[in-house]
Amino acid sequence: MRALFLCLVLTALAGCSSVIRQDGDAFEASRVSPERFETDDDSCRIQAETYLTYDVRGMEGTRYRRNRIYNALYGRCMIARGYRRRPNYKNLLPG
């Protein structure tokens, strides 16, 4: 029963990633100083937000579509800077 509940929760979280905007919590920064991570995080947020604000394709669409675009751009930027996605289960289980 516990495994079924955990599976349902993880499935729900995977679907919710398109509804909410990603931030630095979605990525691991194991070998980088906190200052460097914050700088990269801010830069990627600004790039994704700028696209949504100034590009015609970014301005159109529903809020859901805009969040998907934001998450895709933010994720690509962070991966290009050398960060890895953090698995969802690490956000659920205690340290």
N, C-alpha and C positions, 0 to 999 in steps of 0.2 A: 504494500500500500504506500509506503514511504517513497519507494522508487517511482511509482506512478505519479505521485504528487510532485516530486522533484522534476520529472520529465515534463509535466504540464507547465510548471513554473518556467523552466528553461525555454520551452516552446513559446510561451507568452512573451518572455523577454526578447527572444529573437525577433518576434514580430513587432515589438514595440520600438526597436531600434530605428525604424523609419518614421516613427511619430515624434520622437524627441531628438534634439540635436546633440551630436556627440561632442565631447570635450576631452580634456586630458585624461580623464578616468578610463577611457576606452583603450588607452595605450600604455605599454610598459616602458619605463625609463630607467632601466637597471644600471646602465653604465654612463649615465649623463648627470651632470650636476643639476640641482633643482633650478638654479637660475637659467641654465641653458634650456631646460625643458619648458619652463615658463615662457621664455622668449620664442621658442619654436611653436609652442601652443598658441600664443597670441598672434604670431605671424600667420599661421594656418587659418585661424579663425577670421582674421581680417581678409585674407585672400578669398575664402569661401563667401563671406558676407559681401565683399565687393562685387563678386560675380552676380550674386542674387540682386544686388542693388542697381548695378549699371548695365548688365547684359540683358537684352530683350528676352532671350530664352530663359534666363533666370527669374525675370519678373513675372512671367506668366505662369499660370497653373494654380492648383489648390495649395493649401498650406502643407498638406501631406507630401505633395510633389516637390515643393520647395525644400522641405526638410530632407527628403531623399537626395536632392541635388546637393544641398549643403553637406550632408554626411559623406557623400561620395567624394566631393572636392576636399573636404577636411581630411578624410582618411587617406586619399592619395597624397596629399601634401605631407602628412605625418610619416607615411611609409617612405616617401622619397627622402625624408630627412633621416631615415634609419631606424625608426621606431617600429615595434611589432604590436599588433592588436592584442589586447588583453582578453583572454577567454572569459565568457560571461560567468562561468561557475566561480571564478575567483572573486567576483563581486558579491556572491551569495554566501560563501562559506567563510567562517571566521578564520582570522590569521593563522 
